[in-house]
Every structure is written in C-alpha cells, then in structure tokens.
Amino acid sequence: MVPITLDGRVAIVTGAGGDLGRGIAQRLTQAGARVIVNDCLIDRARETCDLLAAVGGQGLADGGDVTDAAQVADMVTRAREAFGRLDILVNNAGGIRDALLENMSEADWDAVCDLNLKAAFLCARAALPLLRESPAGRIINIASMAYRGNVGQANYAAAKAGLVGLTSTLGLELARSGLTVNCIAPGLIATPKSARLPEPVRDRLVRLTPMRRMGAIDDIAHAVLFFASDLSGYVTRQVMHVSGGMEGL
C-alpha cells in the first residue's frame, strides 16, 4: 500500500474548532501536516491545537472571521510568517439557520450564504499566491448533500450548491497552475449536533441512507486526506459524496 504522507506541508482548516473541522485537522496532523486551526471561537481553536500537540503535531490557532476579507488576509499572512508556506486549504466553516421560505429572513439568508460560500471565495482568493508556490497546492471544499435541495434549507442548499459551482470553476481556472480543487459532500454524519436531532427525524434520515447507518467524522477526514495527498494529483473539479449512498431528500 502506498503510504499517505503530508510531511512538511502546511494546511489551513477553517471552522476547525467544531467537531468535523477538528477531526479533519487531526487527520491531516497524523499524516504529518502542520495546521492553521481557524475558528471564530478562538478558545475552541486553541482546544484543537492542544489536541494536535498531544499527538506530537503542530497547530496555530487563528480566531479570524472568514467572512471578513481583511481577517482572512491576516490569517494567510500568519500562516506564511509561522511556517513559510501553504499547501492545503480546507474550506470547512459552515452553519445553518433553517426556516421555510416564508419564514426565512434576509439576515438568515445572508448569514448562511456568507459563512458557507463567501468565506470559501475569500479564503481561496487570499491563499492563492501561496498555494501557487506549493508543488502540490490543494483546495478542498466541504459542501453537503443538501446542495441537491432540502426542505427548510433554501439558504444552506443554495450556498452549498454554490460551493459545488465554485469548485468546478476554480478547478478550471487553476488547473494550469497545478492546483487541484475538489469538494466533499457529507451525508448524515454522527456528531454532537446530529445527536441533538429529534429521534424520529434522525431515524428517518438513517432510513433514507442506503447503508442504513450514520457516517463517522473519520469518513470525511479520510476523504479530505485523499484530496490533500499526492494520490489525488490528477483529480480535480470533483464532488465526492461521502453519504452512504444517499441521493438527497
């Protein structure tokens, strides 16, 4: 088996104070990467860095708001100053404000689209000069199976569909620079957030999943590792469904 190693490489993972982002940061660290751990809740980012240090990894906590261009630029600058390079950008930050259309406010729409889509644009744009210097530049966007549409999630579904479109477009624009741009669409993943779903809702979602079970955070982290590694050097503009066969609701 070909070992998957990221020795010497540097990654930014946004939203890495949350459960999914933390799992991604840990998996990249285990493969040898140094990680800029971004989260607007800086204490959560520091907690993730402590976990990385406990296994011999190196993380740098960043509390920047990834919906703000100036703070994103500062994050990339800190990455360069701390590590001298950037090889991998994982746009994982996201969130929901669910409501049916007639009950969805403009603020709900803007907040969700800013965090799930605009932030990825801002981070990719700011990171591009450093990623172009890398011998293996990678942009990995974390979408959701909701990009196919989901009741009560017009804002979230639109943002995640936009993220898929951004992936495809940036993959075209950056291919000649040697950068790959790919997207992961998780299905139902076992996290503390999904555990708070009402049991009937959770059971229904499991029944709609052909594998009849929830995925694990590691399932997403492993997909990120593949896209971040040399094994995916000729793979770009792809959407990987890590969903147990779910085709949308």
Secondary structure as GFF3:
##gff-version 3
##sequence-region A 1 249
A	DSSP	beta_strand	10	13	.	.	.	ID=ss1
A	DSSP	alpha_helix	19	30	.	.	.	ID=ss2
A	DSSP	beta_strand	34	38	.	.	.	ID=ss3
A	DSSP	alpha_helix	42	54	.	.	.	ID=ss4
A	DSSP	beta_strand	59	62	.	.	.	ID=ss5
A	DSSP	alpha_helix	69	83	.	.	.	ID=ss6
A	DSSP	beta_strand	88	91	.	.	.	ID=ss7
A	DSSP	three_ten_helix	101	103	.	.	.	ID=ss8
A	DSSP	alpha_helix	106	113	.	.	.	ID=ss9
A	DSSP	pi_helix	114	118	.	.	.	ID=ss10
A	DSSP	alpha_helix	119	133	.	.	.	ID=ss11
A	DSSP	beta_strand	138	142	.	.	.	ID=ss12
A	DSSP	three_ten_helix	145	148	.	.	.	ID=ss13
A	DSSP	alpha_helix	154	174	.	.	.	ID=ss14
A	DSSP	three_ten_helix	175	177	.	.	.	ID=ss15
A	DSSP	beta_strand	180	186	.	.	.	ID=ss16
A	DSSP	alpha_helix	192	195	.	.	.	ID=ss17
A	DSSP	alpha_helix	199	208	.	.	.	ID=ss18
A	DSSP	alpha_helix	217	228	.	.	.	ID=ss19
A	DSSP	three_ten_helix	230	232	.	.	.	ID=ss20
A	DSSP	beta_strand	239	242	.	.	.	ID=ss21
###
